[in-house]
């Protein structure tokens, strides 16, 4: 009996040591082929490898079943074959859920909890889609005509229409076979080995200089990304994707935020980095940013984060605080800006502009006016040339906030990438 107990103990110890060894050896910076990629409800990408999981763009591997315990009950099915975050506004029961595919089964999770009656057969939920998939990615409208899921198996591509349940088989000639795919900052990426290609979700066309090294862009790896810093800057500089927020600080430096990244401009020097790297408490995209007395006020949903401008930026103790407490406004908001030598935060929500006296205690918004020329603004800032209003990849200049609200004639349209960031195309 004692011999059996000793043997069992040794076996358990050996298994534990092997697990630790696997975890230590599973290094995304060594160059690996991921099995599946999906973004969670907070916008953080999950990278699956075997029965392990990497969360975000840095950090060590952990067992998938630590976050998704039910996957352990089906380990006989093997690793996660494919994954995606559902976008289907016509199907509220599925919208914003994470779907994992293992052999012939599909799991649906919402906020890391397995939905009732899952797992199901793939054929039950996605009729016409084969088992043993390689990759999957959501394609919401208007990127696709209707909310769609794109499935990959070898060189076979399937477009599954969430509204009609119709399956269209596609042929993406210019794209390599994907072992993982995901949608990030409104772009679509096919992962193959430790490289990736950006593709058009409808045609499969790959445009630009691809494939590129994953560790240069989606991972924080030593010795990677350093030699491609200029590429990072050019990508943010010349992107045609809309900005989430933009501001100019007291020294005239510009900060432009887009998804998980931001571009800073001081004089003629450009710098690009992730939001999480410079503003780690935020983790991801922001709704609005304004500069006031040497601090960046960063608004995300119903919260305000405040950072003292510097190298590095310092997060103020006690923040985040509710937006209602800081500015007296319910979120979310679309844009905010403060003009030099003034103490008024102009906060834009839809077509309404609220003025908040920052020296007042408590702060309370006053409805200043309505913007009639635009239905929605992506970002805005105040600078030496006046108020810059950004919509998509274009911007418009107004002499002052009051003129912005009173204007009846549309001002000249400029391209953000050219006029603000000096991109030549």
Number of C-alpha atoms within 10 A of each C-alpha: 6 7 8 9 10 11 12 12 12 12 12 12 12 12 12 12 12 12 13 12 11 13 15 11 11 20 15 23 17 10 14 16 16 23 26 30 29 29 23 22 15 11 17 16 21 20 22 26 23 15 17 20 24 22 17 19 19 13 12 15 21 17 18 22 15 12 12 13 14 16 22 15 9 13 13 10 15 13 21 28 28 29 32 29 29 26 22 23 15 12 13 10 11 19 14 21 25 23 22 24 27 24 20 17 20 23 22 22 20 17 12 14 14 19 15 9 8 13 21 14 17 20 14 11 12 17 13 16 22 15 17 17 23 24 29 32 30 26 28 19 13 8 15 16 11 17 23 27 24 23 24 25 19 12 14 14 22 21 25 24 20 21 13 10 14 14 19 12 14 16 12 19 12 12 20 17 20 24 24 29 30 25 22 15 13 13 14 18 20 26 26 21 17 17 18 23 23 23 20 16 22 14 13 19 15 20 12 9 8 13 18 14 18 24 22 21 18 14 17 18 18 10 10 16 19 12 10 12 16 13 15 19 18 18 14 25 25 18 16 14 16 19 26 25 29 29 28 27 23 17 9 13 15 22 22 23 28 22 20 20 19 24 23 22 18 14 10 8 8 17 17 22 17 19 21 17 15 17 18 12 13 18 17 20 23 23 24 29 30 27 28 23 12 13 19 23 20 22 28 22 15 17 18 24 24 24 19 17 17 9 7 11 15 15 19 12 9 8 13 19 14 19 20 16 15 19 20 15 20 14 17 17 20 24 29 28 29 27 23 16 9 11 16 19 21 25 26 25 20 17 17 16 22 21 22 23 17 18 10 10 8 11 17 18 19 14 13 15 17 17 21 14 15 12 9 17 22 22 27 30 28 26 19 10 10 16 23 23 20 26 20 15 17 18 23 18 20 19 14 16 19 13 13 23 18 14 13 11 7 12 13 9 13 15 20 24 21 15 13 16 20 13 16 9 8
